[in-house]
Amino acid sequence: MKIVVGLSGGVDSSVAAYLLQQQGHEVVALFMRNWNDASVTLEDECPWIEDSNDALMVAQKLGIPFQVIDMSELYKEKIVDYMFAEYEKGRTPNPDVLCNREVKFDVFLKTALSLGADKVATGHYARVKSTTGPDGKEIHHLLAGKDLNKDQSYFLCQLSQEQLSKALFPIGELTKPEVREIAKEIGLVTADKKDSQGLCFIGKVSLPTFLQQQLEPKEGEIVEIFDDFPAFHQEKPVFRSKLEELQYLSAKIEYKKEDGKVIGKHQGAHYFTIGQSKGLGIGGHKESCFIIHRDMTHNLLFVGEGRNFPGLYRKALKIDRSEVHWVREDLRLQNGASMKVQARIRYRQALEEATIYQFDEGLFMEFEQPQSAIAEGQFAAWYDGEELLGSGVIA
């Protein structure tokens, strides 16, 4: 089989390419150049140059063809511009999920297929298995990586059956230490290279500095809400239907300036996210203050003291109907139906017991335990054991 590997210059994709070569496949390496602006990165050098050089050395070591493709314009349009727009609206996007959906497994995949590839491979810690459904159609299952500490299935939560049918994740059955050991044994230059941090393909950035490229600073006030706030202590109303209850549980508390006390200033509500405590410059508290709400219209940040502050928690979330994505289309819920699942609302969060409900108004996810810092714009993903079934953008 001819397989194009997205060689990123890291150890994971390097070992993925090696393993495929060992299996007897014809392997071609493509490096995606997705970012040209070094001014926002924290490193002295533009990280893509170093990564490209490392990827080239790995390809030479393995004796496989290597090519660089420039996708920076597409990346700016699909990922960076979307990020700016979302932050400006007071939402918290996940660029890594988008990068996989819009870049790696869309344009990159199409490029690979145009070169005659049968499949594409990446260095993700995830697995794909295929079975035959009752109707004789092939079903592709997206499974968590065997190394649960590195599992990256969440970042792939927006992929379709068609995309999964062309995807390979050769290191999904391995742990990170095993991957590094293989790289050392065969003398790859990436064997001890640190994992990349920060934004997908851009590198480690100061997010406020990055956002300031397009979002102007705008001074506003920080308002502290206290734990005697009436909404935290009101009795739960009597509901006439499950939908009414879910709408209540998923609703955000809309705070006003007069609900609390002004305790500081900030340079723009669009630079912050729900649950954030760093960068607020607030002192005089026993515990850190966390952002519980952003009023984008009036440029106000609302905070509460401590990780257990009641305003940080909600028991349910909503996903608009247009944003619901099923990896397993055959399991899509009909209106009025529900399903017990395990779910997470951010990468590295442990899976939490939940139930999803499908209504005309959208999909609701109700957790057994209240969840901290549910942020609009993030992806909620739901699983059945180790299989990721679907995901959606939190409304």
Buried (B, 14 or more C-beta within 10 A) or exposed (E): EBBBBBBBBBBBBBBBBBBBBEEEBBBBBBBBBBBEEBEBBEEEEBBBEBBBEBBBBBBEBBEBEBBBBEBBEBBBEBBBEBBBEBBBEBBBBBBBBBBBBBBBBBBBBEBBBEEEBBBBBBBBBBBBEEEEEEEEEEBBBBBBBBBEEBBBBBBBBBBBBEBBBBBBBBBBBBBBEBBBEBBEEBEBBBBEBEEBEBBBBBBEBEBBEBBBEEBEEEEBBBBBBEEEBEEBEEEEEEEEEBBEBBBEBBEBBEBEEEBBEEBBEBBBBBBBBBBBBEBBEBEEEEEBBBBBBBBBEEBBBBBBBBEEBBBBBBBBBBBEBEBBBBBBEEEEBEEEEBBEBBBBBBBEBEBBEBBBBBBEEBBBBBBEEBBBBBBBBBBBBBBBEBBBBBBBBBB
